[in-house]
Amino acid sequence: MDAAIVEGKDQAYGLDNPALESIGVRITHWRDDHVELELPLARSMLNRSRVVHGGTICTLLDAATGYAGLYAAPGENPRHAVTLSLTSNFLSNGTGKLLTAKGMVDRRGRSIFFSRAEVWLDGELLVATGVATMKYLK
C-alpha cells in the first residue's frame, strides 16, 4: 500500500502531496472540517538537542490546518488551498515514536477559511498548537 494512503472505515485517504509523502505523513481520519495526520518520527527529524525539530512540527501544523478544509467526498472534485498565514505556538518538546496532528476549521468563507491544529507526541504530550488562514485555489 502507498505510504500516503490509509484505509479508513469506508475509504482510503490520499495526500496527493509529494513533500508530505516524502517524510511519511499519513491521513488517518478525514471528514468535513476535520483531519488527523500521523508522522512516524525518524532520527533525521530531530534537532541538535535531540528533540523533535520545530520545522517538522510546523510542517504538521501547516498540513493539518490546510487539510482540515480540503475534504471532498468520493466523486467530488478535490480541493486545493495555499497558506496565507500560519502562527505556531510551541508548548513542549521531546522525543518519541509518533507525532499526531489534529486540524479543525473554525470558519469558512467563499475563498478563505480559518483553521487551527494541535500536534501531539505519542498521544500524550501536546507539543504545539497553531492557527492559520488558508485561501482556496480555483
C-alpha positions as CSV (number, residue, x, y, z in Angstrom):
1,M,0.0,0.0,0.0
2,D,1.2,3.5,-0.8
3,A,2.6,5.1,2.4
4,A,0.5,8.2,1.8
5,I,-2.8,6.3,1.7
6,V,-4.5,4.9,4.8
7,E,-7.5,2.7,4.7
8,G,-10.3,4.3,6.8
9,K,-13.6,2.6,7.8
10,D,-15.2,3.5,4.5
11,Q,-12.4,4.8,2.2
12,A,-8.7,5.4,1.6
13,Y,-7.3,8.9,2.0
14,G,-4.6,10.0,-0.3
15,L,-2.4,13.0,0.4
16,D,-1.5,13.8,-3.2
17,N,1.4,15.9,-1.8
18,P,4.9,14.8,-2.6
19,A,6.5,16.9,0.2
20,L,4.4,15.3,2.9
21,E,4.6,11.9,1.4
22,S,8.4,12.0,1.3
23,I,8.6,12.4,5.1
24,G,6.0,9.8,5.8
25,V,2.9,11.8,6.7
26,R,-0.4,9.8,6.6
27,I,-4.0,10.8,6.9
28,T,-5.7,8.6,9.4
29,H,-9.1,10.4,9.7
30,W,-10.7,12.9,7.4
31,R,-14.2,14.4,7.2
32,D,-15.7,17.9,6.6
33,D,-13.8,20.5,8.7
34,H,-11.6,17.9,10.5
35,V,-8.4,15.9,9.7
36,E,-6.0,13.8,11.7
37,L,-2.5,13.1,10.4
38,E,0.3,10.9,11.7
39,L,4.1,11.1,11.2
40,P,6.4,8.3,12.5
41,L,9.5,10.0,13.8
42,A,12.9,9.4,12.3
43,R,16.3,10.4,13.6
44,S,16.5,13.0,10.8
45,M,13.6,14.9,12.3
46,L,15.4,15.7,15.5
47,N,17.4,18.9,16.1
48,R,20.9,19.2,17.7
49,S,19.3,18.9,21.2
50,R,17.9,15.6,20.0
51,V,14.2,16.7,20.3
52,V,11.7,17.0,17.5
53,H,12.8,19.8,15.2
54,G,10.4,22.8,15.1
55,G,10.3,22.7,11.3
56,T,8.9,19.2,11.5
57,I,6.2,20.4,13.9
58,C,5.4,23.4,11.7
59,T,5.1,21.2,8.7
60,L,2.4,19.2,10.5
61,L,0.6,22.3,11.8
62,D,0.5,23.6,8.2
63,A,-0.7,20.3,6.8
64,A,-3.4,19.8,9.5
65,T,-4.7,23.4,9.2
66,G,-4.9,23.1,5.4
67,Y,-6.3,19.5,5.0
68,A,-9.0,20.3,7.6
69,G,-10.6,22.5,5.0
70,L,-9.9,20.3,1.9
71,Y,-12.1,17.3,2.4
72,A,-14.1,16.2,-0.7
73,A,-16.4,13.3,-0.6
74,P,-15.8,10.4,-3.0
75,G,-16.7,11.5,-6.6
76,E,-16.3,15.2,-5.8
77,N,-13.6,17.4,-7.3
78,P,-10.5,17.6,-5.0
79,R,-10.0,20.9,-3.2
80,H,-6.7,22.8,-3.1
81,A,-5.5,25.7,-1.0
82,V,-2.5,27.8,-0.1
83,T,-1.4,29.1,3.3
84,L,-1.8,32.8,3.8
85,S,-0.6,32.9,7.4
86,L,0.4,30.3,10.0
87,T,1.0,31.1,13.6
88,S,2.7,28.4,15.7
89,N,2.9,28.1,19.5
90,F,5.5,25.6,20.8
91,L,4.3,24.3,24.2
92,S,6.7,21.5,24.9
93,N,9.4,19.3,23.3
94,G,10.7,15.8,23.5
95,T,11.4,12.6,21.6
96,G,9.1,9.7,20.9
97,K,7.9,7.5,18.1
98,L,4.8,9.2,16.6
99,L,3.5,12.8,16.0
100,T,-0.2,13.2,15.6
101,A,-1.8,16.4,14.2
102,K,-5.4,17.2,14.6
103,G,-6.8,20.1,12.4
104,M,-10.2,21.8,12.6
105,V,-11.9,24.5,10.5
106,D,-13.2,27.4,12.7
107,R,-14.8,29.4,9.9
108,R,-15.2,29.1,6.2
109,G,-15.9,31.8,3.6
110,R,-16.2,31.7,-0.2
111,S,-12.5,31.7,-0.9
112,I,-10.8,31.8,2.6
113,F,-11.0,29.6,5.6
114,F,-9.6,29.8,9.1
115,S,-8.4,26.7,11.0
116,R,-6.4,25.5,13.9
117,A,-4.4,22.5,14.8
118,E,-2.7,20.6,17.6
119,V,0.4,18.4,17.4
120,W,0.8,15.6,20.0
121,L,3.8,13.4,20.7
122,D,2.9,9.7,21.3
123,G,-0.7,10.8,22.0
124,E,0.4,12.1,25.5
125,L,2.3,15.3,25.2
126,L,0.8,18.4,23.5
127,V,3.9,19.9,21.8
128,A,2.4,22.7,19.7
129,T,-0.8,24.5,18.5
130,G,-1.3,26.7,15.5
131,V,-3.8,28.8,13.7
132,A,-3.9,29.5,10.0
133,T,-5.6,31.5,7.3
134,M,-6.0,29.5,4.1
135,K,-7.1,30.5,0.6
136,Y,-8.8,28.1,-1.8
137,L,-7.3,27.8,-5.3
138,K,-9.7,27.9,-8.2
